[in-house]
Amino acid sequence: MLAGEQRLCSATASTWRWTLTRTSWRSWSPRTHTQLSAGVKVHGNPDEILPVVDKLKANFGPQADILVVESSEDAVAFGFDKDNVTSILEEGELGDDDSFQNVVPEADKANGVFYVNFDAGDGWVDKLAADAGEGDPEVAANLKPLDALGVSSWFEDDVQHGLFRMTTD
């Protein structure tokens, strides 16, 4: 990961694991897409993943080239900033993160995972609260204690399990 970067969100479906990371929160418009330091990493066979990413790019129309895509032997990363995409592709495993382990304790069995790290980055939750709450300090105060959110599901002994877990500081 780049200096100061933290995992923001992750989701897993079947054998693909998606990880969204970001280094900063900035205003974004089509003209400033490289300022959006967000990306997704998908673990799996690139020969199976890249056609899906190509379909996503096709939906961008004439701006398809704003999506940067890189792959390794066992993963594909994509986003809007080349340095960030390279960093995401090379980084370690999400399962090593303590906040992830706390909210997704059955990750090794999961067939689906969604994860948000509220403490990641440079205060993205505070900035989101300011935007969404239109400056209402109560919104920021309500979000401040949040640490992480995990939603996961797994199948074990003919039973489908689900877990929603949120932690606070």
C-alpha positions in Angstrom: 0.0 0.0 0.0 1.0 3.6 -0.5 2.1 5.6 2.6 -0.9 6.5 4.6 -3.2 4.1 2.7 -5.6 1.8 4.5 -8.2 -0.7 3.4 -11.6 0.9 3.2 -13.9 -1.8 2.1 -13.8 -5.4 0.9 -16.2 -7.9 -0.5 -15.9 -11.6 -1.4 -18.0 -13.6 -3.8 -17.3 -17.2 -4.6 -13.6 -17.5 -5.2 -13.1 -13.8 -6.0 -12.2 -11.4 -3.3 -12.7 -7.6 -4.0 -10.8 -5.1 -1.9 -11.4 -1.4 -2.2 -8.7 0.9 -0.8 -8.2 4.6 -0.8 -5.5 7.0 0.3 -7.4 10.2 0.4 -10.8 11.8 0.1 -11.0 14.4 -2.7 -13.7 15.9 -4.8 -14.0 13.9 -8.1 -15.2 14.8 -11.5 -14.6 13.1 -14.8 -11.8 15.6 -15.5 -10.0 14.8 -12.2 -10.5 11.0 -12.1 -6.8 10.4 -11.1 -7.5 12.2 -7.9 -9.9 9.4 -6.9 -7.4 7.0 -5.1 -9.8 4.1 -4.9 -9.3 0.6 -6.4 -10.5 -2.9 -6.4 -8.4 -6.1 -6.1 -9.9 -9.4 -7.3 -8.2 -12.6 -6.3 -8.6 -15.4 -8.8 -7.6 -16.4 -12.4 -6.9 -13.3 -14.4 -8.1 -15.1 -17.6 -11.6 -15.3 -16.0 -11.6 -11.9 -14.3 -10.2 -9.7 -17.1 -13.2 -10.3 -19.4 -15.5 -9.1 -16.6 -13.4 -6.0 -16.1 -13.5 -5.4 -19.8 -17.3 -5.4 -19.6 -17.1 -2.8 -16.8 -14.8 -0.6 -18.9 -17.2 -0.9 -21.9 -19.9 0.8 -19.7 -17.6 3.8 -19.3 -18.1 4.5 -23.1 -15.6 7.0 -24.5 -14.0 7.4 -21.1 -13.1 3.7 -20.7 -9.4 4.5 -20.6 -9.8 6.2 -17.2 -10.0 2.8 -15.6 -6.5 1.5 -15.0 -6.2 -2.3 -15.0 -3.2 -4.4 -13.9 -2.9 -8.2 -13.2 -0.6 -10.7 -11.6 -0.6 -14.5 -11.7 -3.5 -14.7 -9.2 -5.2 -11.3 -9.1 -6.4 -8.3 -11.0 -6.5 -4.8 -9.7 -8.3 -1.8 -11.2 -8.9 1.8 -10.3 -8.3 5.4 -11.5 -4.8 6.0 -10.4 -1.9 3.9 -11.8 0.3 4.2 -8.7 -2.6 3.2 -6.5 -3.6 0.2 -8.7 0.0 -1.0 -8.6 0.1 -0.7 -4.9 -3.2 -2.6 -4.4 -2.0 -5.4 -6.6 1.3 -5.8 -4.6 -0.1 -5.4 -1.1 -0.5 -8.1 1.6 -3.7 -9.9 2.6 -6.7 -8.3 4.2 -7.0 -11.2 6.6 -3.9 -9.9 8.4 -5.8 -6.8 9.5 -6.9 -6.9 13.1 -10.1 -4.9 12.5 -11.0 -7.3 9.7 -10.5 -10.3 11.9 -12.7 -8.8 14.6 -15.7 -8.2 12.4 -15.2 -11.2 10.0 -14.1 -14.0 12.3 -15.3 -16.8 9.9 -13.5 -15.3 6.9 -11.8 -18.6 6.1 -15.2 -20.3 5.6 -17.0 -17.4 4.0 -18.6 -17.5 0.6 -19.4 -13.8 0.9 -17.9 -10.9 2.8 -18.4 -7.1 3.0 -16.0 -5.1 5.1 -15.7 -1.4 5.9 -12.8 0.1 8.0 -14.2 3.4 9.4 -10.7 4.3 10.7 -9.0 4.0 7.3 -7.5 6.8 5.5 -7.4 10.5 6.3 -10.7 11.0 8.1 -13.0 9.9 5.2 -15.9 9.3 7.7 -15.7 12.8 9.1 -15.7 14.2 5.6 -18.6 12.0 4.6 -20.5 13.0 7.7 -19.9 16.7 6.9 -21.2 16.2 3.4 -24.1 13.9 4.2 -25.1 15.6 7.4 -24.8 19.1 5.8 -22.6 20.3 8.6 -24.8 18.9 11.4 -22.3 18.0 14.2 -24.6 15.3 15.6 -24.1 13.2 12.4 -20.3 13.4 12.9 -20.6 12.6 16.6 -22.7 9.5 15.9 -20.2 8.2 13.4 -17.0 9.0 15.4 -17.0 5.9 17.6 -17.3 3.4 14.7 -14.3 1.2 14.0 -15.3 -1.5 11.5 -18.2 -3.3 9.9 -18.3 -6.8 8.7 -21.0 -8.8 7.0 -20.3 -12.4 6.1 -22.0 -15.6 5.2 -20.9 -19.2 5.1 -22.3 -22.7 4.7 -21.5 -25.3 7.3 -23.1 -28.7 8.2 -26.1 -28.1 5.8 -26.8 -24.7 7.4 -26.3 -21.3 5.9 -24.9 -18.8 8.5 -24.8 -15.1 8.4 -23.0 -12.6 10.6 -23.3 -8.8 10.8 -20.8 -7.3 13.2 -19.9 -3.7 13.9 -17.1 -2.7 16.3 -16.5 0.7 18.0 -13.3 2.4 19.2 
